[in-house]
Amino acid sequence: DTPAKQKECAASKPEQFKLIENLVSNVWCRQMEQVLAQSHQMRKEAHDTGPIAELEFWRSISVKFNYLLEQIRSNRVRWSMQTLQFGKSRIVKSWIEYEAQVTDRANEAKDNVKFLNSLEQVCTPLYCANPEPMMECIPNLISVVTNIYNISRYYNTANRLTSLYVKVTNQMVNSLRKFMTDNDQNMIWDQSSDNLISKISKVDDLFECYKKNFQFAKQKLQQEAEAAGKEDFELSEMYIFGKLEYFKSRLEKISKIINIIENYDILLTTKMEGIEPIAVKYKSIISAIKNKPYDVLDTRKNEFNKDYATFLDNIYQVEMQFVTFMDQCFEKTVHSDSSMALISRFKGLKLPFLDSFIREKYTYCLSQYVKQMEYIRKSFLKYKED
């Protein structure tokens, strides 16, 4: 444990020297190589990973590499390396390279943790199931993310900035799913249509707020990058907003289903004679779309798109069946006054698809009226002398 003894070991005790060399080469260097390789591997993250997970990741990396540095700086390791240096071992060069990589990785993790800590507080509202606090935090959140990019030595790449924004989007979608279901307390179809439409509107407002603030920050960063000669700076909005846009699109389809149900439920309560088969078919269609075995808010469930298309096709068939039923009802009328009464009754259902067909019935009613007038005219001419 003294320079003299280390020189003596290196010069006169080849067995001990080889033992130390073997320990450094086959154990310590391999351990550092393994930890470094693992830290550089592509991270396997869940599809819905949020921004706090990024902070936790770098905290774990920091702990791991700080522990390695403590070991590297321990007396046992330091004396072993001095012994190998006195003996001019070829392992020393590899050791120095590994030590430099570990030190750099530890500094990177420490720097990232320092800057991502500032993100933790401003992104806390993203974890509550309410779009309003999210909207309030977005300007500060984007400002902090921009500062991390501008100031951090290791986080100032477009790829890492994009990855961080993707995690922000992930957490938004996670919380919005809980918002739409009242923290998993109420299924989508169990809520009132007014309540659901109101919630969807708030999601739209949040999306526009997020996108507007992001685009403003992105434009500023691009201008700064161009001024600094960084031509490769690019943030993909499709990648960053893709999941939220897809979620918003899913909500739009759900909104359309809600509107159809709200408008067409009159089929289940009307007392019109002969409409029962149509009402039964409509009821089965609504039951089918509401009782799917998957979560309709899960954007990974692509079967919803197929089920949605089937739903619209089935509703169209119900519409055409109803139009046929309406035509049959008018065919049974003889006088225009009966047709007018029938028109009034069908208009009272307020089925949106009926408007153009009802306009045609006015023409039908007028033709009946013309026939009635012609009959009266002929009757008058025939009997006017009597």
C-alpha positions as CSV (number, residue, x, y, z in Angstrom):
1,D,0.0,0.0,0.0
2,T,3.0,2.3,-0.5
3,P,4.7,3.3,-3.7
4,A,7.8,1.3,-2.7
5,K,5.8,-1.8,-2.0
6,Q,3.8,-1.3,-5.3
7,K,7.1,-1.1,-7.2
8,E,8.4,-4.1,-5.4
9,C,5.2,-6.1,-6.3
10,A,5.3,-5.0,-9.9
11,A,9.0,-5.9,-10.2
12,S,9.6,-9.0,-8.0
13,K,6.3,-10.7,-7.5
14,P,4.9,-11.6,-11.0
15,E,2.3,-13.9,-9.5
16,Q,0.7,-11.1,-7.4
17,F,1.1,-8.7,-10.4
18,K,-0.8,-11.1,-12.7
19,L,-3.4,-11.6,-10.1
20,I,-4.1,-7.8,-9.9
21,E,-3.9,-7.5,-13.7
22,N,-6.5,-10.3,-14.1
23,L,-8.8,-8.7,-11.5
24,V,-8.7,-5.4,-13.2
25,S,-9.0,-6.8,-16.8
26,N,-11.5,-9.7,-16.3
27,V,-13.6,-8.3,-13.4
28,W,-13.6,-4.6,-13.0
29,C,-13.2,-3.6,-16.7
30,R,-15.9,-6.1,-17.7
31,Q,-18.2,-4.8,-15.0
32,M,-17.8,-1.2,-16.3
33,E,-18.2,-2.3,-19.9
34,Q,-21.4,-4.2,-19.0
35,V,-22.9,-1.2,-17.1
36,L,-21.9,1.2,-19.9
37,A,-23.4,-1.1,-22.5
38,Q,-26.7,-1.4,-20.6
39,S,-27.0,2.4,-20.1
40,H,-26.6,2.9,-23.9
41,Q,-29.1,0.2,-24.9
42,M,-32.4,1.4,-26.4
43,R,-34.8,2.0,-23.5
44,K,-37.8,-0.3,-23.4
45,E,-40.5,2.1,-22.2
46,A,-44.2,1.6,-21.9
47,H,-46.4,3.2,-24.6
48,D,-47.8,5.6,-22.0
49,T,-44.6,6.7,-20.2
50,G,-44.9,10.2,-18.8
51,P,-42.3,13.0,-18.2
52,I,-41.7,12.0,-14.5
53,A,-40.4,8.6,-15.8
54,E,-37.7,10.5,-17.6
55,L,-36.5,12.1,-14.4
56,E,-36.7,8.7,-12.6
57,F,-34.7,7.1,-15.3
58,W,-31.8,9.6,-15.0
59,R,-31.9,9.4,-11.2
60,S,-31.4,5.7,-11.5
61,I,-28.5,6.2,-14.0
62,S,-27.0,8.8,-11.7
63,V,-27.1,6.4,-8.7
64,K,-25.6,3.6,-10.6
65,F,-22.7,5.6,-12.1
66,N,-22.0,7.5,-8.9
67,Y,-21.6,4.1,-7.1
68,L,-19.2,3.1,-9.8
69,L,-17.2,6.3,-9.3
70,E,-17.0,5.6,-5.6
71,Q,-15.6,2.2,-6.3
72,I,-13.1,3.6,-8.8
73,R,-11.9,6.1,-6.3
74,S,-11.6,3.6,-3.5
75,N,-8.1,2.8,-2.0
76,R,-8.2,-0.8,-3.2
77,V,-8.8,0.2,-6.8
78,R,-6.4,3.2,-6.7
79,W,-3.5,1.1,-5.3
80,S,-4.2,-1.7,-7.8
81,M,-4.0,0.7,-10.7
82,Q,-0.8,2.3,-9.4
83,T,0.7,-1.1,-9.2
84,L,-0.2,-1.8,-12.8
85,Q,1.2,1.6,-13.9
86,F,4.5,0.8,-12.2
87,G,4.6,-2.5,-14.0
88,K,3.6,-0.8,-17.3
89,S,0.6,-3.1,-17.8
90,R,-1.3,-2.8,-21.1
91,I,-4.5,-2.9,-19.1
92,V,-4.0,0.6,-17.8
93,K,-4.9,2.2,-21.2
94,S,-8.3,0.3,-21.3
95,W,-8.9,1.2,-17.7
96,I,-8.4,4.9,-18.3
97,E,-10.8,4.8,-21.3
98,Y,-13.5,3.0,-19.2
99,E,-13.0,5.4,-16.3
100,A,-13.4,8.4,-18.6
101,Q,-16.6,6.9,-20.0
102,V,-18.0,6.2,-16.6
103,T,-17.1,9.7,-15.4
104,D,-18.7,11.3,-18.5
105,R,-21.9,9.2,-18.0
106,A,-22.1,10.1,-14.4
107,N,-21.7,13.8,-15.2
108,E,-24.4,13.5,-17.9
109,A,-26.8,11.8,-15.5
110,K,-26.1,14.4,-12.8
111,D,-26.7,17.3,-15.2
112,N,-29.9,15.8,-16.6
113,V,-31.3,15.2,-13.1
114,K,-30.5,18.8,-12.1
115,F,-32.4,20.2,-15.1
116,L,-35.2,17.6,-15.1
117,N,-35.9,18.4,-11.4
118,S,-37.2,21.8,-12.5
119,L,-39.7,20.0,-14.7
120,E,-41.2,17.9,-11.9
121,Q,-43.1,20.7,-10.3
122,V,-44.5,22.3,-13.4
123,C,-45.7,19.1,-15.0
124,T,-47.5,17.9,-11.8
125,P,-50.9,19.1,-13.2
126,L,-50.5,16.7,-16.1
127,Y,-51.1,13.9,-13.6
128,C,-54.6,15.2,-12.5
129,A,-57.7,14.2,-14.4
130,N,-58.7,17.7,-15.3
131,P,-57.9,19.6,-18.5
132,E,-58.2,23.1,-16.9
133,P,-55.1,22.8,-14.6
134,M,-53.2,21.3,-17.6
135,M,-54.0,24.3,-19.7
136,E,-52.8,26.6,-17.0
137,C,-49.4,24.7,-16.7
138,I,-48.7,24.4,-20.4
139,P,-46.9,27.8,-20.9
140,N,-44.6,27.2,-17.9
141,L,-44.1,23.6,-18.9
142,I,-43.0,24.5,-22.4
143,S,-40.8,27.4,-21.0
144,V,-39.0,24.9,-18.7
145,V,-38.5,22.4,-21.4
146,T,-37.1,25.1,-23.7
147,N,-34.7,26.2,-20.9
148,I,-33.5,22.6,-20.4
149,Y,-32.7,22.5,-24.1
150,N,-30.9,25.8,-24.2
151,I,-28.8,25.4,-21.0
152,S,-28.2,21.7,-20.5
153,R,-24.9,20.3,-21.9
154,Y,-26.4,16.9,-22.6
155,Y,-30.0,17.5,-23.2
156,N,-29.6,20.0,-26.0
157,T,-30.5,17.7,-29.0
158,A,-33.7,17.7,-31.0
159,N,-34.1,13.9,-30.4
160,R,-34.1,14.3,-26.6
161,L,-36.4,17.3,-26.8
162,T,-38.8,15.4,-29.0
163,S,-38.7,12.4,-26.7
164,L,-39.5,14.6,-23.7
165,Y,-42.5,16.2,-25.5
166,V,-43.8,12.8,-26.5
167,K,-43.8,11.8,-22.8
168,V,-45.7,15.0,-22.0
169,T,-48.3,14.0,-24.6
170,N,-48.4,10.5,-23.3
171,Q,-49.3,11.8,-19.8
172,M,-51.9,14.2,-21.2
173,V,-53.7,11.3,-22.9
174,N,-53.4,9.1,-19.7
175,S,-55.0,11.8,-17.6
176,L,-57.6,12.7,-20.2
177,R,-58.8,9.1,-20.3
178,K,-59.4,9.3,-16.6
179,F,-61.1,12.7,-17.1
180,M,-63.5,11.2,-19.6
181,T,-64.4,8.3,-17.2
182,D,-64.4,10.3,-13.9
183,N,-61.3,8.5,-12.7
184,D,-62.5,5.1,-14.0
185,Q,-65.8,5.5,-12.0
186,N,-68.2,5.9,-15.0
187,M,-68.1,4.2,-18.4
188,I,-68.4,6.4,-21.4
189,W,-71.8,5.2,-22.4
190,D,-73.2,5.5,-18.8
191,Q,-72.8,9.3,-18.8
192,S,-75.3,11.9,-20.1
193,S,-74.7,13.1,-23.6
194,D,-74.4,16.7,-22.5
195,N,-71.7,15.8,-20.0
196,L,-69.7,13.9,-22.5
197,I,-70.0,16.6,-25.2
198,S,-68.8,19.2,-22.6
199,K,-65.8,17.0,-21.7
200,I,-64.9,16.5,-25.4
201,S,-65.0,20.3,-25.9
202,K,-62.5,20.8,-23.0
203,V,-60.2,18.2,-24.5
204,D,-60.3,20.1,-27.8
205,D,-59.4,23.4,-25.9
206,L,-56.5,21.7,-24.2
207,F,-55.2,20.3,-27.5
208,E,-55.3,23.8,-29.2
209,C,-53.6,25.4,-26.2
210,Y,-50.8,22.8,-26.2
211,K,-50.2,23.0,-29.9
212,K,-50.3,26.8,-30.0
213,N,-47.8,27.2,-27.2
214,F,-45.6,24.5,-28.6
215,Q,-45.5,26.0,-32.1
216,F,-44.6,29.4,-30.7
217,A,-41.6,27.8,-28.8
218,K,-40.6,25.7,-31.7
219,Q,-40.5,28.7,-34.1
220,K,-38.3,30.5,-31.6
221,L,-35.9,27.6,-31.2
222,Q,-35.7,27.1,-35.0
223,Q,-34.7,30.8,-35.5
224,E,-32.1,30.4,-32.8
225,A,-30.8,27.2,-34.4
226,E,-30.5,28.8,-37.8
227,A,-28.7,31.8,-36.3
228,A,-26.2,29.4,-34.6
229,G,-25.8,27.4,-37.8
230,K,-27.6,24.3,-36.6
231,E,-29.4,23.2,-39.8
232,D,-30.3,19.7,-38.5
233,F,-32.7,21.0,-35.8
234,E,-36.1,19.5,-36.3
235,L,-39.1,18.7,-34.0
236,S,-41.6,16.4,-35.6
237,E,-45.1,17.6,-34.7
238,M,-46.6,14.5,-36.1
239,Y,-44.5,12.4,-33.7
240,I,-45.1,14.7,-30.7
241,F,-48.9,15.3,-31.2
242,G,-49.7,12.0,-33.0
243,K,-51.1,10.2,-29.9
244,L,-53.1,13.2,-28.8
245,E,-54.5,13.8,-32.3
246,Y,-55.5,10.2,-32.5
247,F,-57.2,10.4,-29.1
248,K,-59.0,13.5,-30.2
249,S,-60.1,11.8,-33.4
250,R,-61.4,8.9,-31.3
251,L,-63.4,11.3,-29.2
252,E,-64.8,12.9,-32.3
253,K,-66.1,9.5,-33.4
254,I,-67.6,8.9,-30.0
255,S,-69.2,12.3,-30.2
256,K,-70.8,11.4,-33.5
257,I,-72.1,8.2,-32.0
258,I,-73.6,10.2,-29.1
259,N,-75.3,12.6,-31.5
260,I,-76.8,9.8,-33.5
261,I,-78.1,8.1,-30.3
262,E,-79.5,11.4,-29.1
263,N,-81.3,12.1,-32.4
264,Y,-82.4,8.6,-33.2
265,D,-83.6,7.4,-29.8
266,I,-87.0,8.8,-30.8
267,L,-87.4,5.6,-32.7
268,L,-87.7,3.7,-29.4
269,T,-90.5,5.9,-28.1
270,T,-92.7,6.9,-31.1
271,K,-96.1,5.3,-31.2
272,M,-96.2,5.1,-35.0
273,E,-97.9,1.9,-36.2
274,G,-95.6,-0.4,-38.1
275,I,-92.3,1.1,-36.9
276,E,-91.6,-1.7,-34.4
277,P,-89.1,-3.8,-36.6
278,I,-87.1,-0.6,-37.2
279,A,-87.0,0.2,-33.5
280,V,-85.8,-3.3,-32.7
281,K,-83.0,-3.2,-35.3
282,Y,-81.9,0.2,-34.1
283,K,-81.8,-0.9,-30.4
284,S,-79.6,-3.9,-31.3
285,I,-77.2,-1.7,-33.2
286,I,-76.8,0.7,-30.2
287,S,-76.4,-2.2,-27.8
288,A,-73.7,-3.7,-30.0
289,I,-71.6,-0.5,-30.1
290,K,-72.0,0.1,-26.4
291,N,-71.1,-3.4,-25.3
292,K,-67.7,-3.9,-27.0
293,P,-65.3,-5.9,-24.8
294,Y,-62.5,-3.3,-25.0
295,D,-61.9,0.2,-23.8
296,V,-63.1,2.6,-26.5
297,L,-60.7,5.3,-25.2
298,D,-57.7,3.1,-25.7
299,T,-56.2,4.4,-29.0
300,R,-54.3,1.1,-29.5
301,K,-57.6,-0.7,-30.0
302,N,-57.8,-0.3,-33.7
303,E,-60.8,-2.6,-33.9
304,F,-62.8,0.4,-32.8
305,N,-62.4,2.0,-36.2
306,K,-63.8,-1.1,-37.9
307,D,-66.7,-1.3,-35.4
308,Y,-67.4,2.4,-35.9
309,A,-67.6,2.0,-39.7
310,T,-69.9,-1.0,-39.2
311,F,-72.0,1.1,-36.8
312,L,-72.4,3.9,-39.4
313,D,-73.3,1.4,-42.1
314,N,-75.9,-0.2,-39.9
315,I,-77.4,3.2,-39.0
316,Y,-77.6,4.0,-42.8
317,Q,-79.5,0.8,-43.3
318,V,-81.9,1.8,-40.5
319,E,-82.4,5.2,-42.3
320,M,-83.1,3.5,-45.6
321,Q,-85.5,1.1,-43.9
322,F,-87.3,4.1,-42.3
323,V,-87.5,5.9,-45.6
324,T,-89.1,2.8,-47.2
325,F,-91.6,2.7,-44.2
326,M,-92.4,6.4,-44.7
327,D,-93.0,5.9,-48.5
328,Q,-95.4,3.0,-47.6
329,C,-97.3,5.3,-45.2
330,F,-97.8,7.9,-47.9
331,E,-98.9,5.4,-50.5
332,K,-101.8,4.6,-48.2
333,T,-103.0,8.2,-48.2
334,V,-105.7,9.4,-50.7
335,H,-106.2,13.1,-49.9
336,S,-103.7,15.9,-49.6
337,D,-104.9,16.8,-46.1
338,S,-104.0,13.3,-44.9
339,S,-100.6,13.6,-46.5
340,M,-100.1,17.0,-44.8
341,A,-100.9,15.5,-41.5
342,L,-98.5,12.6,-42.1
343,I,-95.7,15.1,-43.1
344,S,-96.3,17.0,-39.9
345,R,-96.0,13.7,-37.9
346,F,-92.7,12.7,-39.6
347,K,-91.3,16.2,-39.2
348,G,-92.1,16.0,-35.5
349,L,-89.6,13.1,-35.1
350,K,-86.8,15.5,-36.0
351,L,-84.7,12.8,-37.6
352,P,-81.9,14.8,-39.4
353,F,-81.7,12.4,-42.4
354,L,-85.4,12.9,-43.2
355,D,-85.3,16.6,-44.3
356,S,-84.6,15.9,-48.0
357,F,-87.2,13.1,-48.1
358,I,-89.8,15.2,-46.5
359,R,-89.3,17.9,-49.1
360,E,-90.1,15.3,-51.7
361,K,-93.4,14.5,-49.8
362,Y,-94.5,18.1,-50.2
363,T,-94.3,17.6,-53.9
364,Y,-96.3,14.4,-53.6
365,C,-98.8,16.2,-51.5
366,L,-99.2,19.0,-54.1
367,S,-99.7,16.4,-56.8
368,Q,-102.5,14.9,-54.7
369,Y,-104.0,18.3,-54.3
370,V,-103.9,19.0,-58.0
371,K,-105.7,15.7,-58.7
372,Q,-108.3,16.6,-56.1
373,M,-108.8,20.0,-57.8
374,E,-109.0,18.4,-61.2
375,Y,-111.7,15.9,-59.9
376,I,-113.6,18.8,-58.5
377,R,-113.3,20.8,-61.8
378,K,-114.6,17.9,-63.8
379,S,-117.4,17.2,-61.4
380,F,-118.4,20.9,-61.5
381,L,-118.4,20.8,-65.3
382,K,-120.4,17.7,-65.3
383,Y,-123.1,18.7,-62.8
384,K,-123.2,22.5,-63.1
385,E,-126.4,22.4,-65.1
386,D,-128.2,20.2,-62.6
